[in-house]
Amino acid sequence: MFSSRRDFLKASGLVAWGLSVPTFLSRTAQAAAPPGKKGGKDTLLVVVELTGGNDGLNTVVPYKDADYAKLRPTLKLPAAQLKKVNDDLGLHPSLTGFADLLQDRALCIVQAVGYPNPSQSHFKSMDIWQAASLNDKLTEGWLGKALKKMPGGTQSFHLKSSNQSSPLALEGAPMRVPSIASLEEFQLRTTAASGADKKEQQKVVEEAVKTKTGKPSLLDFVSRTAATTYASSKRLAEIGKNYQPKSPYPNTPLANRLKLAAQLIDADLGARVFYVSIDGFDTHATQAPAHANLLAQVSGAMTAFYKDLKARGHADRLLMMTFSEFGRRARENGSKGTDHGSGAPLFLIGGKVKAGVIGKHPSLTNIPQGNLEFHTDFRQVYAAVLDKWLGVSHRDVLGKEFKAVEVFKS
């Protein structure tokens, strides 16, 4: 006797038919839309973590402020090289793609984002952003909590680099969020050793998933689950081989992970939330070349992804959001770098964002302990994303009321 349907599935499912299957694939398959039927109205959220503490002052630059040059004698960026945002602000020269998105009315820049009494510990501050809480003990993430409130079966993916663990932001989700690096992790793998045996085993499996008992039963449920899983695996394999981006992606790790997100979206697996990260923003020394390269990777990858999805008709479904655990100090240090700070800009990209700048650039004269002060709590941005994008009450996720920033078109 089987103690539960889960035990029955373990005993009678795909493994018993000679397949090795990723543990998340059958759950993902059950959430997938039928082939050819798009889930076209559901919104998509892609969170891009800039790990290490991005230098906001050299990302969105107040080039007309005389104090900028005084604070950054070697790191200041020439006004002529900046990508103009308005009469007072410019984007770092490496943010060419973001400048194009601004012209396309698809880029929103929220200035001076942070939280009260900011921690300058990478680990603590990252946990605060990912949990959306200032509590000492943090065990659940804001996205994990949001997924609990979203329709049953809503999928989420962490698109990882090698040896990267799942982020706290996704903890607490009703289903375990898979961390994957490639579509190959979705493949069903046979246990046969030789090519001929694999073909024979594949044939047996294909016949098995077609089997119907003719009456409702656990065996029939297993058969239908297997068939759906197998079909989804084949669909993903075909997408992996045949996917042709509508916009070219740079050959960078971040771009490759976002391309993977595009492939998963195109597969209609029911996924709505994606999480990716790029490390290296802890620029204490010789910041200029490293920061320029990092921002070029972020801008190139995110712009290609947006253009790819826009060409597929998803622009108004898509929202991308960047964040970093903190900004950097206003004044450069003696190593031609910058140290841990606080307030920094946050970017939102999509067809429905309110394009342009929201909020004033932080003062360069009122800099307590060298920090740029924040004026917008990051949870105010989360509140807008939860309420108006994911359709989840921000009070249920954040634990209290926040005044949402107006980051979307009215």
N, C-alpha and C positions, 0 to 999 in steps of 0.2 A: 504494500500500500504506500502511496505517496502522501507525505504529510501536508503538502501544499502544491498548488499549481506550479509554483516556482521550482520545487523539487522535481516535479514531473517533466517540466521543460528541460531541466538540466540532464535528466536521464534519457529523455526521448527526442531531444532537439537536434540541431544541426551537427553537434559534435558526434552524436551517435551515427550520423550518416557519413562520417569520415571527413568532417571539415573542422578546421581551426578558425574561429570567428572572434573578432574583437568584441569584448563584452558589451560595448555601447552600441554596436551596429544594429542589433535587432530592435532596441528601443528607438534608435534613430529612424529605422525603417518604418516602424509603426506610426511615427509622427509625420512621415513624408506624405506629400500630396500625391495622388495617383499620377502616373506618367501622362504628360500632356495637359494636366490641369494645374494652372499656376495659382499660387496663393497670393496673387498680386497686390492686395490692399494692405497687408501686414507691414508695419514699419520695421526697419532694420537699424540696429545700433552697433557701431564698431568703435570700441574704446582703444585708444593708442596711448600706452604708458611710456613716458619719456623718463627712463630710469636714471637716477643719479642727481637730479636737481638742475633743471634747465635754466640757463641764464636769460631771464626775461628781458633784461635791459638791453641786451644786444640781439634780441629776437624781434621785439617791437621797439624801435629806437626813437626817442624824442630829440631828433637831430637839431632842432632850433634852440633847445635849452642849453644855455652856456655852461651850466654845471655838469652836463654830460661829458664834455671834453675834459673838464677839471678832474672828474672822478675816474675817467678812463684815458689817461695820457697815452698809453700804448695800445689799448684795446678798442679805442673809439673807432667807429666805422665812418668813412667819409660820406657825407650827405649825397654826393653825386653817384655813389654806388648803390644806394638804398633803393628798394622798390617802394615807391611812394604810395602811402595809404591816404593821407590828407595833407593839409598844409603844415602840420606839426609832427607827424609820425611817418616812419618808413619801416619796411620789413628788411630783415637781414638780406644781403645780396644773394645768398644761397636759396632763398625762398621764392624762386622764380615761379614755380608751380602755384604756390599760394597766391602770388600776385595775379596770376591768370584767373584763379578761382574768384578772387575779389572782383575782378573785372566782369566775371560771369555771374556776379551777385550770389555766389555760393559759399562765401567765407565770412564767418562772424568771429570777431576778436573781442573777447571779454577781458578787460583790463584789471590788474591788481586783484587777483583771486587768491584767497588764502583762508585762514581760520584764526580764532583768538588764541593768544599765548602760544604761538607756533613752536613746535619742537624742531630742532635742527639735527636730530638723529635721523639718518636715512630710514632705519627700520621702523621707528615709532611713527614718523610722519607718513611713511608709505601706508602703514596699517590704518592710520586715521583717515586718509583719503579713500582707501579701499573699503573700509568698514563704514565710512561716513559717520563716524562717532568719535568723541573725545574721551570715551570711557577708558579705564585702565585695562580691562579685560575685553579683548575683541576676538570673537570666534566666528562671526558671520559677516559676509560682505554685502554691500548695498545691491549688487546685481543678483546675488544669490537670493536675497530677500524679495527682490522684485520678481524673480522668476517664480517664486511661490504664489504670487498674486496674479500671474499671467495665465492665460488659458492652458488647460492641461495638455501636456505633450509638447509645449513650447521648448525648443532646443536651444542650446548655447554651446559655443566652442571656444576653447583656449587654443590659439594657434601658436605653438611653442617653438623655441629654438632648442637645440640639443640640451638634454639634462636639466631642463627648466621645469620647475614644479608649478602646479596650478595656483593662481593668485588667490589671496584672501577675498578679493572682490566677488568671487564666484562661489565661495563657501556658503552653505545653507540652502543651495538650490534643491528642489524636490527630487531631482535625478542627478546623479553624479555627472559633472561636466567633463567631457573628454578633453585631454590635452593631446593634440595631434600635430605632427610636423609635415605630413604628406598624405595624399589620397591613397597611397599604398597601404596605409593602416586600416583602410576600410575593406580591403580585399578578403574574400573567403579563400582560405588556403587548404588544399587537399593534403592528406597525410602520405599519399603514395610517393615512392622513391623515384621510379622511372617515368619518362614521358608518356609511354604507352599506358602504364597503370594510372597515371593522372587523368588521361583522357577517358579511360574506362570509368574511373571513379566519378569524374565530372558528369558523365552520361547517367550514371546511377543516381546522382544527386538531382540532376535536372528532372528525371522521371519521378523521383521521390517527392519533390516539391509540387508536382502536378497532381499528386494523389489526393483524392477526396473520399471521405468515408460515406458520404451521403446522408449523414445525420449529425446534429450538433454534438460534439464531444471534445474532450481534451486533446485527443489525437488529431481531430480535425483542426482544432485551434493551433496545435503545433505545426501542422502542415501549412496552414495559412500564414502563420508567422514566418516559417521558413521560406515560403514562396516570396513574401514581401521583402524579407531580408536579402534573399538571393537576387531578386530583381533590382533592389536598391544598390547592391554591391556591383552588379553588372552595369547599371546606369552610371555609377561613379567611375568605374573603370573606363567606360567610354568617354566620359567627360574629361577624365585625366589625359586621355590620348588625343582627343579631338578638340579640346577647348581652344578657341582662337580669340584672344583678347581684342576688344574693339579699340583699345588704346594700348600702345606698347608699354610694358613695365620695365623699369630699370633692373639690371641684374644685381640686386642687393638682397640681403636676407629679409629685411622688412617688406620689400616689394614682393618677394616670393611668398611670404606669409599672407599678404593681402590678396595676392592672386589666388591663393588657396581658398580664402574666404569668398572670392568671387565665384570660384568653381562650385563651392558648397551652396551658395545662393542660387546659382543657375540650376543646381540639381533639385531644388525644391524639397529639401529634407525637413522643412518646418523650422529651420533655425532662424532666430531673429536677433540674437545677441552674440557678438564676437569680441574677443579680447586678444590684443597683441601688444608686444612691448619692444623697445629698442634701448639698449644699455649704453653707457659711456658718457653721460652728461655731468659727471662729477669732475668738473674741469678746474682743478686747483692750480694747475701749472700749464704754461704754454697753451692757453685756451684757444687762441684764434684759429689755427688750422683744424683742430679737432672739432670745435663747435661748428665751423663752416661745413665740414664734411657730414656731421650728424644732421644738421638742418637740411642739407641737400638731400640726404637719404629720406628724411621724413617727408619733405615737400614732394620729392619725386615719386615716392611710393604712394602717398595718399592722393596725389593729383591723378596719377595713372588709374588708381582704383576707382575714384569718383567718375572719371571720364569713361572708363570701361562700363560701369554700371549705368551711367547716364545714357550711353548709347544703347543699352539694353532696356531702356524705359523705366529704370529704377530710381532716377534722381530724386523724385519726390517721396520715395519710400526710405531713402538713405539718410542717416545722420552719423557723422564721424565726430569723435570728441577726443582731444588730447588732454593729458594732465601730467604733471610732474610733482614729486613729493614736496618740493619747495623751489623757490627761485634762488638767486645768488645775491651776494652783497653788492651794494651800489658801487663801492670803491674797489678797484682792482687791487690785488695783493702784490707782494714783491716778486712773485714768480710768474708774472704776466698771466695770472689766472684770477679766479674769483672764488670766494669761500661761501659756505652755506648761508642762505638768506631766508626770505619769507615770501612776500607777495610776488606774483608773476602772472603773465597773460595765459589765457586758455583759448584754444581754437575749436570752433565748431564748423563743420562742412556739410553741406547738403542743399537740396533744392528748395527746402522750406525754411532755411535759417534767415534771420534778419541780417542782411549783409552789412559789413562795416564795423565800426568800433563801438563797443558798449562800455561806458564808464571812462573816467579820466585816467590819464597816466599818473602813477604815483609821484608824489613830490620828490625832487632830488635834493632838497634842502632840509626837509624834515625827515631825517633818516635815523631813528633811534637805534643805537648800537650798530649803525651801518646798514640797517635793513630797510628795504622798500616796504612801506606799509600797504596792507591790503584794505580794500573797501568793500569787496564782495566776497561773502562766505561761499566756499565752493559748494556747500549744500544748497545754496540758492540756485545754482546751475543744475545740480542734480534734481531739485524739486521740479524745475521746468521740464527736464528730460523725462522724469517719471510721470508727471501729471499729463503733459501735453504730447508726449511722444510714445511712451510705452503703455499709457493708459492705466497706470497704477497710482493710487493715492500716495503722495510723498510722505504723508504723516505715518502711514503704515510701515514705511521702509525706514525713514529717518528718525521716527520716534517723537517728533514734535513739528510744529508749524514753522515754515520758512517762507519768506516772500520770494516767489520765483522770479528769476531774471527774465525779462522779455527777450528771449533769444530767437523766437520764431516769428515768421510773418503773421500779421493779424488776418 
